[in-house]
């Protein structure tokens, strides 16, 4: 399908970690502690780029092939508790985000969140920032959807908003998420909190790469005709 990068969006879908907030280093800190606890090697330099957007059970599962779903949930929650303890007092929105949300709201453009985060992590970010009410829907693997790069969460978000996939723009900080958007037939903005713009050059659905949402001011796709 041909992407039309300048066509005004009719729906926005935001990843959360690294996209609504700049928090991936704190996830990495928690993962490093968790991996060391279980005597597993941890490659910090590549970990987030490889795993961001995946369901946590898909990250942990290969290390514990005999574990059932309940055990994987327990192991995953150990890591998430470490993350929330450290990042909880530091939550703040990425620069320019609130202005973009305001403009979309003022033009009646629906918005959604599509994130691999667990419900308590979603609550930490969206409720601390009083953003939950801004979004028409929130989609996550806890609802039975596979993690990224599968497109299912983004497609579900578009369906719930009543917007065609081609009319959505996804905001993502990770290659897995941009690939999920591509598979869903959606354009993407690469948010450079974790990786440089060069990490996204192979994706033909990326219409912009920014480290601050204010840099999107004036972009034709976000004028919301």
Secondary structure, 3 states (H helix, E strand, C coil): CCCCCCCCCCEEEECCECCCECCHHHHHHHHHHHHHHCCCCCCHHHHHHHHCCCCHHHHHHCCCCCCCHHHHHHHHHHHHHHHHHHHHHHCCCCCCHHHHHHHHHHCCCEEEEECCCCHHHHHHHHHHCCCHHHCCEEECHHHCCCCCCCCHHHHHHHHHHCCCHHHEEEEECCHHHHHHHHHCCCEEEEECCCCCHHHHCCCCCEEEEECCHHHHCCCHHHCCC
